[in-house]
């Protein structure tokens, strides 16, 4: 079991490896209850740390992605994702009524330009909960080029 989990840790996330360990451990506990085995080897296993993903892009990688996206239908999504940190499922659900190009400088406290990612379009048809909704400050990034990309692609024109 240790070797199998270590092998899986090379390609799967830590959370997934922990889940696998939990499933295996639970299965062996049930086998013990049915007198199919004498001891639970799953309790003796250590969970290896899995892959953590690719990490953030370097400046050169981001520049190459931006240059490659110019003129494509993904241009606006890529620009917005890189400038704000929004996720793809959040951007698919983004509409203009959640884009605040000028912010609210007269509000108390003042609000900088931002996008409100309160909806998402996920493969599982899951929606955002109140707790998972977030507002991303754009630090003026929306005014400096991504608005044109958004308008070119038609992003934000679809309903929720």
N, C-alpha and C positions, 0 to 999 in steps of 0.2 A: 504494500500500500504506500509506503514511504517513497519508493522509486517511482511509482505511478504518479503520485502527487507532484514530485520533483520534476518529472517530465512535463506534466501539464502546466507547471508554473513557468516554463520557458515561453509558452505561447498565450497563456490566459492571464487575466488580471488577478490581483491578490484576492479580491472579493469573490471571484468565481472559484478560485482554488479553495478558499475557506468554505464556500457552499458545498463543493464536491466532498471535502473532508467531512462536513456535517452530515451529508446524505449517506456516505459510506459508514460512518460511525453509527448512525441511527439504524441502518440496515443490519449491521452486525449485532447491535443490542437486541434487535427483534429476533435474530437467529439464536442468540443466547437464551432468550425467553422461551423459545420453542425447543430448546435443548439440541440445537443443530451444531453448536460450537461451544467450546469451553471458556474461551476468553476473547475479549475485544481488542484486537490488535490496532484498531483505529484510535483507541485512547493513547496508545504509545507513540503514534505518529506526530511529527511536528509539521506544521504547515509552512511551506516555503513561500517566500515573498514572490509574487507573480510580476508580470510585466506591468509597467506603469504607463504605457502608451508612448507616443513619440515625443512628448514634451512640446514646449512652445517653439514656434518657427524662429529661425534666425532672421535678421534683417534682410540678408541676401535671398533667403527662401521666400519671405513675404513679398519682396520686390519681384521675384520671378513669377510668383503666383499672380500678382496684380498685372504684370505685363502680359501674361498668357490669357488673362480673363478679358482684357479690353476688347470690346466689340461683341462679346458673347452674351447669351441670355443670363449667364451667371455673374456677370460683371458687378451688378449692384449688390448682390448677396455677399460676394467675396469682399468687396470694399467695406460694406457695413459690418460684416463679421470681424474683419481684421481691425477696424477702427473702434469697435465698441465691445467686442467679446461676446456678441449675441450668438446663440446656437442656431443651427440650421432649421430646426423645427420651430423655433421662435420667429425666425425671419419669414418662413412660409406663411405664418398667420398674421404678420405685421400689416396694419392698414394705416393710411395717412392720419386718421384721427388719434393715433398713438405716437406720432412723430412730432416733436416740438422743436422746430428749427431755431427759434429765437429764445426758447425757454420762457420763463416768467420773471424777468428782472425786478418787477414792481411788487411781487409777492413777498410775504413775510413768513419765513426767510426767502430770499431770492432763489429761484430755480434756474440752473444753467440749462443750455440746450440738452435735450435728452430724448430717448425713446423708451416707451413703456411696453415691455414684453410681458403682457398679461395673458396672452393666448399662445397656444402652440399646436402644431399639426404633427402628431406622432404616428408612427406606423401602427401602434397598438390602439389608436384612437383615444388614448389617454388625454386628458386635458390638464391644464395647470390648476393647482389648488391655490387658495388664497395665500398660503404660506410660500408657494414656489413662484409667485409673481414677482417680477423685479423691474426696476427702472434703471436704465444704464445712461449715465452722463456721457455726452459725446465730446465734451471739451472743444466745441466748435468744429469737430471733424465733419459733421453733416453739412456745414456751410462751405467746406473747402473741397468740394469735388464729388462727394458721394451723392449729393442731390441730383446732379446731372445723370449719374449712372442709374440711380433709382428711377428717374423719369424715363430714361431710354428703355429700360427693361420692362416697365409697366408694373414693377413690384409695388405692392401696397394697393393696387387697384381692385384686387379681389376682395370679396366680403370675408367675414370671419368664418 
